[in-house]
């Protein structure tokens, strides 16, 4: 498994965990914490984008 594929797999796993956590919070009525989840999700997206770009640059370097 290549490094970018590992990053994508890890990201998807964390995303699924966050979505289940968010649905649990929503069901319990903790509206204030939903913003925390949304902020964390935004950070995850940013990190994932950086890792994806880094992975692509690594692939170009090895070719």
TORVO-902607 format. One record per residue: x, y, z of N, C-alpha, C in turn; residue in three letters. Coordinates in steps of 0.05 Angstrom, whole numbers, plus 5000, padded with zeros to 4 digits. Example, Ala and Ser with C-alpha at 12.3 -4.5 7.8 and 13.67 -1.06 7.14 Angstrom:
BEGIN
526448865156524649105156526449345156ALA;525749555142527349795143525850015157SER;
//
This chain:
BEGIN
501749765000500050005000501850255000UNK;501350434981502950674979502250865002UNK;504051055007503651245028501051415024UNK;500551525000498051664996495551495002UNK;495651244994493351064999492951025029UNK;495151005044494850975073493651225085UNK;494451465075493351715085490351725080UNK;489551645055486751655048485151465065UNK;486251225069484851025086484551125115UNK;486651245125486551345152484551575154UNK;484551755134482651975134479851875133UNK;479251685116476551575115475651455141UNK;477451315155476851195181476151405201UNK;477851615202477251835221474751975214UNK;474152015188471752145179469251985189UNK;469351725186467051555195466751585225UNK;468951575240468751615269467551885276UNK;468352095262467352365268464352385261UNK;463552255239460752265231458952125252UNK;459951895262458351755282458251915308UNK;460552045315460652205339458752445336UNK;458752565313457052795308454052715309UNK;453352495298450552405299449652345327UNK;451552235343450952185372450552445387UNK;452252645382451952905394449253035386UNK;448653015361446153145351443753015364UNK;443852745367441652605379441252675408UNK;443552735422443352805450442753105454UNK;442753255432442053545434444353725442UNK;446853635440449053805447449853985423UNK;448154185418448454355394451154505395UNK;451954595419454454745421456854595412UNK;456854335416459154175409459254105379UNK;456954145365456954095336458854285322UNK;459054535332460954725320463854625324UNK;464354505347467054395352467654175332UNK;465654005327465953785308466453905280UNK;464854105273465154225246467954345243UNK;468954485264471654595262473754375259UNK;473454165275475353935273475253815245UNK;472853795233472553685207474053855186UNK;473754125189475154305172478154275173UNK;479154245198482054205202482953935188UNK;481253735192481953475179482053495149UNK;480153645137480153685108482653825099UNK;483454035115485954175108488353995109UNK;488553845131490853665134490853455112UNK;488553345105488353145084489253265057UNK;488453515052489253645027492253675025UNK;493453755047496353795048497753525044UNK;496753315057497953055055497652945026UNK;495452995014494952914986496953044967UNK;497253314971499153454954502053354959UNK;502653304984505353204991505752924978UNK;503752754979503952494967504352504937UNK;502952694924503252724895506052824888UNK;507053004904509753104898511852884903UNK;511352714922513152484927513152294903UNK;510652244892510452064869511952184845UNK;511752444841513052574818516052554822UNK;517052574847519852564852521052284847UNK;519452074850520551804846520351714817UNK;518951854800518651764772521051844756UNK;
//
